[in-house]
Amino acid sequence: MIYQYLGPGSSPNTKSYRITLKLFRDNTCTGCADMPGTVRIGIFNNDNNSHIGLSPFDIGLASEINVPATPAPICMTNPPTLNYSMGSYVLEIDLPNNANGYTASYQTCCRITPMENVQTVPPPGQGEGSTYLCIIPGTNQLASGNNSSPQFRTLLAPVCYKAPFTFDFSAVDPDGDSLVYSYCNAYNRGNAPNSAPVTPSAPPYQSVNYINGYSGSSPLGSGAILNPRTGIISGTAPQNAGRYVVCVCINEYRNGVLIGVHRKDFIITVDNCSIPTSTLKPNYTSCDGYTLSFSNLAPPDNIQTYFWDFGDGNTSTADAPTHTYADTGVYILKLVVNRGLQCADSTTAIVRVFPGFSPDFTIDGQCKNTPIQFRDLTTAAFGAPNKWNWDFGDIGSPTNTSTLQNPTHIYPNTGTYNVTFVVETSKGCIDTLTKTLEVKDRPELTVSNDTLICIIDTLQIHAVGAGTVVWSPNYMISNVNSPDPFVSPDVTTTYTVTLTDPFGCVGTDAVTVQVKPFVSLSAAPDTTICSTDPVLLRITSDGLKYLWTETPNNNTLSDPTIKTPTVRPLVTTT
């Protein structure tokens, strides 16, 4: 909706305006409503949001014209049919001068369905209809002079899903004011229950409900950018074909002062079509060699030729070439599709070649509720590591991630965790490494088996683990802080060792040393067997080591060093 200043009104302290509502209809839509024969426009005094005089006004259709469209390229696959008409509804009215101006609005219950970026719940629920409006400034916004709103251009253009595109939302201002464009929220239907003319509700108006992933400031996704100076939308179209509500606002400035905001709410159809396109990743990096492979990321539809310039003086016409660079460095890669033909397209990317990058890290510590140290051991032949991202695998922990080079993390529970490390260098090399960490209650500690000695003997005991040790009691022991002390107790003693790792994790174990005045030994009674039969030799003893001998020595003992060997003598043997 736009307004045009016509001159002074017929009464003192009034101004005459022409207010025009422009409605668009997609004539290819089957089952869609015709252009309304009559619309109802409300005009509200912004000083108090009340209807003025005879408002609302029923306005008949003044004209209906076809909207011009940019022809689809001849090489476009499945080109869409762009057939829109625009209906104009014109109201001329005198408005008294006031402080905050006036809002003219039109509301309707419904938008075309389905839509990809806006919820489409039909009446009688809270459907996403529409409100179109214009705001005529008062003396608070425009202290002197007069104003006519900018007029948006109406040129259409085909848009193919996932493809580059441009769409013109620019406007011309009859007063020569400065215009700044931005995406903004489209408005819903207000209280309109159906498509019949209804009295518009007073401002302010509410936004339509956008589907997740879209918003008023991003109605076509992150790939479509609105130029704030030109009003041209360009970039990459959404991934899904369908209809998208796009609303563009213009901030109008005169001598640096904002005097008005103007809106165009339009449904862009993204079609299931394609054009020859060259698309590359922004960056390609080789950190483990000099060879890289490239391919066009866009569909191959209607692409007849490829031309690659690798940025080092070498080229290729393969559709997906592999190239080996002679030296390290940064190169500009260029791809041209359909070079010298109709519908040619080109793009560039940065190629970084810096081999000799080897990511690695260590994990020091293993116990719950104590800090575990993670250390970056990455090496790079070119550049240096300068970005780190750690994921400790401790899902639910508020400190599960870190960007430090050598962080610590405390695990509250035992278990197995996958630690993921992403490291990047100043040359753009990036890689991911994952290691498994087992978090335990205590550090690993291995001690000698329980043993015995005679009262006058000395014995060395052992504790194996990473950290410092303390033995207790401090009784007949050579060094309580040694992992391998000598002990010579004169009574049976249990030596307990406490291991503390570098991160404060504590574990304990014990060795019992029995002290005997002598070693007892009692053999089983003599026995008789048949020749070649086996017999188990039994003894009663508290010894630790044994050595059996046989006379005559026929080597029939299964193991002469164990307590109860088996023997199979052929003759009487002692």
Buried (B, 14 or more C-beta within 10 A) or exposed (E): BBBBBBEEBEEEEBBBBBBBBBBBBBBEEEEEEEBBEEBBBBBBBBEEEEBBEEBBBEBEBEEEEEBEBEEBBEBBBEBBEBBBBBBBBBBEBBBBEBEBBBBBBBBBBBBBBEBBBBBBEEBEEEBBBBBBBBBBBBEEBBEEEEBBBBBBEBEBBBBBBBBBBEBBBBBEBEBEBEBBBBBBBBBBBBEBEBEEBBBBBBBEBEBBEBEEEBBBEBBBBEBBBBEEEEBBBBBBBBEEBBBBBBBBBBBBBBEEEEBBBBBBBBBBBBBEBBBBBBBBEEEBBBBEEBEBEBBBEBBBBBBBBBBBBBBBEEEBEEBEBEBEBEEBBBBEBBBBBBBEEEBBBEBBBBBBBBBBBBBBBEBBBBBBEBBBBBEBEBEBBBBEBEEBBBBBBBEEBEEBBBEEBBBBBBBEEBEEBEBBBBBBBEBBBBBEBEBEBEBBEBBBBEBBEEEBBEEEEEBEBBBEBBBEBBBBEEBBBEEBEBBEBEBBBEEEBEBBBBBBBBBEBBBEBEBEBBBBEEEEEEEEEEEEEEEEEEBEBEBEEEEEEBEBEBEEEEEBBBEEEBBEBEBBBEEEBE
